[in-house]
Amino acid sequence: MKFNYCPKCGKELIEKYSWDEGGVPYCLEDDIMYFETPKPCIVVAVVKDNDILLLKQSYTYKNSKVLISGYVSMGESIEETVIREVKEETGVDAANPMYLGSEYYEAKEIIMLTFMADYVGGEIKKSSEVDWVDWSNIEDALCEMTEDEIGKRIVRKVLEKISYNGDRAYKCDIDTCQL
């Protein structure tokens, strides 16, 4: 997020040189520099045996299934966010979040911290912000996530981490999906 006005006093910010950071928005009144900060969110692939938890949210993608995601709340660790978002959106309990890497989504200025987590219990009970949620065979997930390129990269990492070796010959690319 880039500030043009001081969040404390409301005055217009000026640009001030900050050594290795270059020009940074600065408030003369409050003597504060406001560095650009992306909004942190998590994306998590919850795994149960050979299944992965997918959902649909029409406000994200119209025709694609996605992984669970959500913003980090103040006072919350990233790992707590993973567990909370899984419970809030799907009703199930997850544990053992494993960090897989990060992605930057420029259009929304979001830094996405990606994880996989283990299913530990509970029945699916979708939240009001979710159109559909269910378990999908992990081999089918990439084909079901037609529009979600970041989600597909995460699923590929999960397949690698769990050394998945399914029975079916698997091929999924941008244009076609075949089993």
N, C-alpha and C positions, 0 to 999 in steps of 0.2 A: 504494500500500500504506500503510495506516495502522497505526502501532505503538501498542500499549498498554503494552508492556514494553521496556526498553532492550535492544537487541541485544548491547551490550557487557557489561553487568553483570547484566542480568535484573531489575532493580528496576522497580517500577511507575512509569510516567511521569505527570507532572502537566501541566496546561495552563499555558503561559506566553505572555503577550502579546508579539507580535513585530511591532511597528509596523504596516505595511500588510498583513501576512499574517494578523493577528488571533491567535486562540489556537492554539498549536502544541504538540504533545506534547514534553515536555522532561524530561531526566534531571538531577536535582539532583546525583547522585554524579559523573557524567562531564561535566557542564556542556555538554550537546549538545542541540540542537533537532532533532527528526526530522520534517521536512516530508513531507507525503504525496507519494509518487512513483508514477506509473503505470508498469507494466512496458512497456518499448519492444519492439515487434515490427515486422517489415516485411511488406508484402503486395506482390507483384510480378506484373505481367502481362508474360509473355515473348512477343514478337511475331516471327513469321517470315513474311514476305510478307503474305498475307491470312489467316494462321492465328494462333491464340493457344493457349498451352499451358494446359490445364485438367486438374484432377485430382479424384479423389473420396477423401474421408477420412470414413468412416462415423462417427467420433467427433465430427466437426464438424457435418455435416448428413447426414441419412439418404438423401435423394433428390436432392441438388443437387451439381453440379460447382462447384469453387471455384478460386481462384487460389492460387499458391504463397505460403506464409507461414511465418514462424518468428521466434523470439526472438533479440534481439541478445545476443551473448556478451561477457563482460568483455574489454576490450582490443581490441575489434573496432570498426571504423567501420561506419556504417549501410550504406554502399556495399559493404563487404566482406561484410556479412551477406546482402545481396541476392544476390551472386554465389555465396556458399557455400550458401545455402538452395536455390537453383535446382539446383545440382550435387547436393546431398545428396538432395533429394526426387525428382528426375527424371533425373539422370545427364547432362543436357545442359549445355553451356557458354553463359553469357550475358555480355554486356558492355554498356557505356554506360548504366548505370542513370540514369534521369531521374526526379527527384522530382516527384510529382503533387499532393501535399498530405497532410493527416493526417486521421484519423478517431479518435474515442474510443469504445471499447467498454466501457460502464459495468459491465455484468454481470461482467466479468473484470478490471476496472481496467487495461485495456490501451490504450496509445497506439499506433495503427497508422500507420506511416509508409509511404505508398503510392508505388509506382514502376512504371514500365514499363522494359523492357530488351530489347535485341536478342539474338536467337538467333545464336550464332556457330559452333556445331558440336556434334558428338556425337550419339550415339543415345540414345533414351529407355531408361532402366533405372530402374524405380521402386524406391523404398526400401521397407523393411518397414512404415513408418508410412503408406504410401499404398496405397489399395485399387486404384486405376486411374489412369492418366495417358496422355494423348494430345493431339495437336493437334486443334483444332476450328476450323472456319471462323469468322472473327471476327464475321460477321453472325449466326451461330447462338448465340454465346456467352451473350448475355443470356437467351435462352430456356432454355439448358441450366443456368443458374445460378439455378434457381427460388427457392431459399431464401436465397441470399447477397446481401443488399441492399447491403452495403458493396462486395463484389466487382463488382456490377453498376454501381455509381457509378464505380468505377475503370475498367471497360471503356468506359463512356461517355466518360470523359476521354481514354482511349487513342484511341478512334474520332475524337474531336475533334482530338487532337494530330497524328494521321497524316493528317488531312483525308480520311478514308475515304469513298470514293464507289463503293460496290459496284454490281453489275449488278442485283441483286434489289431489289424494293420491300420495305422492311423495317419491321416494326411489332412491338414487343414491349412489353406493359404487364403490370401485376400479374395480371390475370385471364386474359389470352389471349396467345398467341404465334402470329403469322401471318407467313408469307413471301409 
